[in-house]
Amino acid sequence: MGSGFNTDVQVGEQIFHVQTEDRGPSPAVIDTALYQNGRVLYRRSSDYEHFAKSSEFNAEDLSERVEEQHRCVIEDLRCGDLDAEIAAATEKAARAGGIEVQLLNPKSWLTGGKISLDLEILRRADLRPEEGAQVEASIEGAAQEVAHAGTSDGQGRARIEFPLPVLGKGDLTLVIQARAGSGKDEIRFAMRSKPKAPPPGAC
């Protein structure tokens, strides 16, 4: 995988996370995902296979394409151009069956080299607590990926604690998975952003 960008964007009182990655060379695609609370609400992908096969292809131009798509999605988000897609995705998630896992402490789950996850698992149909759900958490991209498990109580709550593992060289992602008889769910949180941030401006 090539270059990428991660940016937190505040729109009103809501916080969104925009992640853009070059998934090439196979497939030759630039992918941007818009997250809120670890859940994908919108995705934009662009194929650059034709460009990759041309004699003008180079890594610098590709990086500029990745950054441009990242910047455009952020601008569309801020301008309200993605409101309809976000509303549709939110409504679809609310109507879907199965379960939903939520991280209750998204701003404080990593402190002093220790990970403490306060989780809530609800049934999507009526938003009531799901007791007995099996929950696992791991750090994708760590030097050694180890899953840490827990079980939700009568209030649908679970707490998972473990030390921050030895970090790998690439980007890291906290992955939380929940499983129950009525379904399963997964949320993901980027832990480390790229050092370069896109400049503000219109597409």
VOPAGU-2260 file (C-alpha; in pm, 1 decimal, decimal comma):
REM VOPAGU-2260
SITE   aa  ch    i         X         Y         Z
SITE  MET   A    0       0,0       0,0       0,0
SITE  GLY   A    1     126,0     347,7     -85,2
SITE  SER   A    2      72,8     690,6      63,9
SITE  GLY   A    3    -223,9     798,6     271,7
SITE  PHE   A    4    -375,6    1068,5     491,7
SITE  ASN   A    5    -583,8    1072,6     811,4
SITE  THR   A    6    -770,4    1385,3     925,7
SITE  ASP   A    7   -1024,7    1455,5    1198,7
SITE  VAL   A    8   -1285,1    1706,7    1079,5
SITE  GLN   A    9   -1531,1    1892,5    1301,2
SITE  VAL   A   10   -1861,3    1993,7    1142,7
SITE  GLY   A   11   -2077,6    2176,4    1392,8
SITE  GLU   A   12   -2075,0    1959,1    1704,0
SITE  GLN   A   13   -1994,1    1639,4    1515,3
SITE  ILE   A   14   -1647,2    1489,6    1466,0
SITE  PHE   A   15   -1570,2    1286,1    1154,2
SITE  HIS   A   16   -1254,6    1101,6    1053,0
SITE  VAL   A   17   -1144,0    1101,7     688,6
SITE  GLN   A   18    -893,8     837,7     578,2
SITE  THR   A   19    -749,9     820,4     226,1
SITE  GLU   A   20    -518,8     542,8     110,1
SITE  ASP   A   21    -350,5     432,8    -209,5
SITE  ARG   A   22    -440,3      64,3    -234,3
SITE  GLY   A   23    -217,4       7,7    -537,4
SITE  PRO   A   24     -55,2    -130,3    -726,4
SITE  SER   A   25    -317,6    -406,0    -734,4
SITE  PRO   A   26    -583,4    -280,9    -741,2
SITE  ALA   A   27    -476,4      62,0    -866,7
SITE  VAL   A   28    -732,8     247,4    -658,1
SITE  ILE   A   29    -732,5     551,8    -431,8
SITE  ASP   A   30    -984,6     490,9    -154,5
SITE  THR   A   31   -1131,4     747,1      86,5
SITE  ALA   A   32   -1352,6     646,2     379,4
SITE  LEU   A   33   -1549,7     881,8     602,7
SITE  TYR   A   34   -1588,8     750,3     957,6
SITE  GLN   A   35   -1785,3     858,4    1260,6
SITE  ASN   A   36   -1735,5     670,0    1587,4
SITE  GLY   A   37   -1540,9     409,2    1391,4
SITE  ARG   A   38   -1823,6     341,7    1144,7
SITE  VAL   A   39   -1800,4     404,5     769,1
SITE  LEU   A   40   -2066,4     653,4     653,4
SITE  TYR   A   41   -1932,9     732,3     306,0
SITE  ARG   A   42   -1669,6     597,4      68,4
SITE  ARG   A   43   -1515,0     737,1    -248,5
SITE  SER   A   44   -1285,4     534,2    -475,2
SITE  SER   A   45   -1103,0     632,1    -793,8
SITE  ASP   A   46    -926,6     400,3   -1034,4
SITE  TYR   A   47    -586,5     514,4   -1163,1
SITE  GLU   A   48    -491,2     203,6   -1360,5
SITE  HIS   A   49    -478,1     399,7   -1687,3
SITE  PHE   A   50    -244,8     655,6   -1528,3
SITE  ALA   A   51     -30,5     380,0   -1374,9
SITE  LYS   A   52      29,6     225,3   -1717,7
SITE  SER   A   53     130,5     553,9   -1881,3
SITE  SER   A   54     489,1     666,6   -1930,7
SITE  GLU   A   55     413,2     978,1   -1723,3
SITE  PHE   A   56     337,0     778,0   -1409,6
SITE  ASN   A   57     551,4     862,6   -1107,6
SITE  ALA   A   58     521,2     838,7    -730,2
SITE  GLU   A   59     507,0    1216,1    -677,4
SITE  ASP   A   60     207,4    1263,6    -907,6
SITE  LEU   A   61      31,3     968,3    -746,6
SITE  SER   A   62      84,7    1119,7    -400,9
SITE  GLU   A   63     -65,6    1445,4    -526,6
SITE  ARG   A   64    -370,9    1256,1    -653,5
SITE  VAL   A   65    -415,8    1088,5    -314,9
SITE  GLU   A   66    -387,3    1423,4    -136,1
SITE  GLU   A   67    -625,8    1593,6    -377,5
SITE  GLN   A   68    -896,7    1330,0    -329,0
SITE  HIS   A   69    -851,6    1350,8      48,6
SITE  ARG   A   70    -883,4    1730,1      39,9
SITE  CYS   A   71   -1190,4    1719,0    -187,0
SITE  VAL   A   72   -1380,0    1480,1      40,3
SITE  ILE   A   73   -1301,9    1701,8     339,4
SITE  GLU   A   74   -1425,0    2008,2     152,1
SITE  ASP   A   75   -1742,9    1827,9      40,8
SITE  LEU   A   76   -1801,7    1727,0     403,7
SITE  ARG   A   77   -1757,1    2081,2     531,1
SITE  CYS   A   78   -1976,2    2227,6     255,2
SITE  GLY   A   79   -2262,4    1987,8     329,5
SITE  ASP   A   80   -2240,5    1806,4      -4,8
SITE  LEU   A   81   -2227,0    1468,8     173,0
SITE  ASP   A   82   -2518,1    1531,9     410,6
SITE  ALA   A   83   -2760,1    1313,5     212,4
SITE  GLU   A   84   -2517,4    1019,8     196,5
SITE  ILE   A   85   -2437,5    1049,7     567,6
SITE  ALA   A   86   -2806,1    1064,4     662,9
SITE  ALA   A   87   -2886,2     760,7     445,8
SITE  ALA   A   88   -2599,9     557,5     594,0
SITE  THR   A   89   -2701,8     650,7     948,7
SITE  GLU   A   90   -3066,1     555,2     885,9
SITE  LYS   A   91   -2966,1     226,3     723,7
SITE  ALA   A   92   -2751,7     133,7    1023,8
SITE  ALA   A   93   -3036,7     217,1    1261,3
SITE  ARG   A   94   -3282,0      -5,2    1071,5
SITE  ALA   A   95   -3047,1    -295,9    1021,6
SITE  GLY   A   96   -3077,1    -607,1    1230,2
SITE  GLY   A   97   -2807,2    -756,1    1446,3
SITE  ILE   A   98   -2600,3    -576,6    1706,5
SITE  GLU   A   99   -2401,9    -256,2    1732,0
SITE  VAL   A  100   -2084,7    -205,6    1934,0
SITE  GLN   A  101   -1994,4     142,8    2056,5
SITE  LEU   A  102   -1682,0     278,4    2222,0
SITE  LEU   A  103   -1798,7     493,6    2512,5
SITE  ASN   A  104   -1462,0     659,4    2581,0
SITE  PRO   A  105   -1331,7     749,9    2230,3
SITE  LYS   A  106   -1111,7    1033,3    2360,4
SITE  SER   A  107    -953,3     859,2    2658,8
SITE  TRP   A  108    -911,1     491,5    2571,0
SITE  LEU   A  109    -531,9     524,8    2536,6
SITE  THR   A  110    -354,8     674,0    2839,1
SITE  GLY   A  111      -0,2     627,6    2963,1
SITE  GLY   A  112      71,0     325,0    2746,6
SITE  LYS   A  113    -243,6     144,6    2864,0
SITE  ILE   A  114    -555,1      72,9    2659,9
SITE  SER   A  115    -888,0      79,8    2847,1
SITE  LEU   A  116   -1198,4      22,9    2635,4
SITE  ASP   A  117   -1543,4      94,7    2775,5
SITE  LEU   A  118   -1782,2     -73,7    2534,1
SITE  GLU   A  119   -2156,3     -97,8    2491,0
SITE  ILE   A  120   -2331,2    -357,4    2274,7
SITE  LEU   A  121   -2691,0    -292,2    2172,5
SITE  ARG   A  122   -2947,3    -467,2    1953,1
SITE  ARG   A  123   -3006,5    -254,5    1643,5
SITE  ALA   A  124   -3378,4    -327,1    1627,2
SITE  ASP   A  125   -3471,2    -172,5    1963,2
SITE  LEU   A  126   -3139,0     -37,5    2096,0
SITE  ARG   A  127   -3168,7    -255,6    2406,1
SITE  PRO   A  128   -2855,6    -402,8    2572,1
SITE  GLU   A  129   -2717,6    -728,6    2432,3
SITE  GLU   A  130   -2607,7    -949,3    2720,4
SITE  GLY   A  131   -2343,5   -1218,0    2668,5
SITE  ALA   A  132   -2190,8   -1073,7    2350,7
SITE  GLN   A  133   -1831,4   -1182,0    2290,5
SITE  VAL   A  134   -1606,0    -882,4    2234,3
SITE  GLU   A  135   -1248,1    -879,1    2106,3
SITE  ALA   A  136   -1001,6    -592,5    2063,3
SITE  SER   A  137    -665,9    -585,7    1889,4
SITE  ILE   A  138    -415,9    -341,2    1739,2
SITE  GLU   A  139    -386,5    -399,4    1366,2
SITE  GLY   A  140     -34,3    -318,0    1251,6
SITE  ALA   A  141     135,8    -394,4    1585,0
SITE  ALA   A  142     455,7    -599,4    1581,6
SITE  GLN   A  143     247,2    -888,9    1715,3
SITE  GLU   A  144    -131,0    -878,6    1687,7
SITE  VAL   A  145    -298,8   -1026,8    1995,3
SITE  ALA   A  146    -675,7   -1029,2    2054,2
SITE  HIS   A  147    -802,4    -935,9    2401,2
SITE  ALA   A  148   -1151,4   -1058,1    2487,9
SITE  GLY   A  149   -1445,0    -969,0    2710,0
SITE  THR   A  150   -1816,8   -1042,4    2753,1
SITE  SER   A  151   -2100,9    -791,5    2782,9
SITE  ASP   A  152   -2302,7    -784,8    3105,2
SITE  GLY   A  153   -2675,7    -734,3    3161,5
SITE  GLN   A  154   -2642,2    -367,2    3067,4
SITE  GLY   A  155   -2466,0    -455,2    2742,5
SITE  ARG   A  156   -2141,0    -317,0    2883,2
SITE  ALA   A  157   -1792,8    -466,5    2861,4
SITE  ARG   A  158   -1450,5    -337,7    2963,0
SITE  ILE   A  159   -1129,0    -457,2    2801,6
SITE  GLU   A  160    -788,1    -346,5    2930,0
SITE  PHE   A  161    -441,0    -431,7    2804,1
SITE  PRO   A  162     -99,7    -264,5    2767,4
SITE  LEU   A  163     -15,3     -92,1    2441,2
SITE  PRO   A  164     175,4    -354,1    2238,2
SITE  VAL   A  165     507,0    -303,3    2062,3
SITE  LEU   A  166     428,7     -88,5    1762,1
SITE  GLY   A  167     497,2    -179,3    1401,3
SITE  LYS   A  168     640,7      54,2    1139,1
SITE  GLY   A  169     317,9     130,2     951,9
SITE  ASP   A  170     -13,6     285,0    1047,2
SITE  LEU   A  171    -194,7     134,3    1344,1
SITE  THR   A  172    -566,5      68,3    1385,7
SITE  LEU   A  173    -766,5     -28,1    1692,6
SITE  VAL   A  174   -1011,2    -299,0    1582,9
SITE  ILE   A  175   -1308,0    -388,9    1804,6
SITE  GLN   A  176   -1533,6    -681,7    1713,4
SITE  ALA   A  177   -1851,0    -801,6    1884,5
SITE  ARG   A  178   -2039,4   -1126,9    1821,4
SITE  ALA   A  179   -2369,7   -1255,9    1952,7
SITE  GLY   A  180   -2643,4   -1491,2    1840,5
SITE  SER   A  181   -2823,9   -1202,5    1674,1
SITE  GLY   A  182   -2527,7   -1087,7    1467,3
SITE  LYS   A  183   -2185,0    -924,9    1472,2
SITE  ASP   A  184   -2032,7    -579,8    1435,1
SITE  GLU   A  185   -1692,1    -416,1    1400,2
SITE  ILE   A  186   -1553,8     -65,8    1447,3
SITE  ARG   A  187   -1206,5      67,9    1367,0
SITE  PHE   A  188   -1010,1     367,2    1496,9
SITE  ALA   A  189    -691,8     499,2    1333,5
SITE  MET   A  190    -422,1     541,9    1597,7
SITE  ARG   A  191    -149,4     720,0    1407,0
SITE  SER   A  192    -191,4     977,5    1133,9
SITE  LYS   A  193      45,7    1061,1     853,4
SITE  PRO   A  194     266,8    1359,3     939,4
SITE  LYS   A  195     161,6    1558,4     637,1
SITE  ALA   A  196    -183,4    1720,4     648,1
SITE  PRO   A  197    -367,2    1856,3     343,6
SITE  PRO   A  198    -402,4    2234,4     318,1
SITE  PRO   A  199    -749,2    2391,7     344,3
SITE  GLY   A  200    -918,3    2500,0      23,8
SITE  ALA   A  201   -1185,1    2411,1    -226,7
SITE  CYS   A  202   -1165,5    2129,4    -479,8
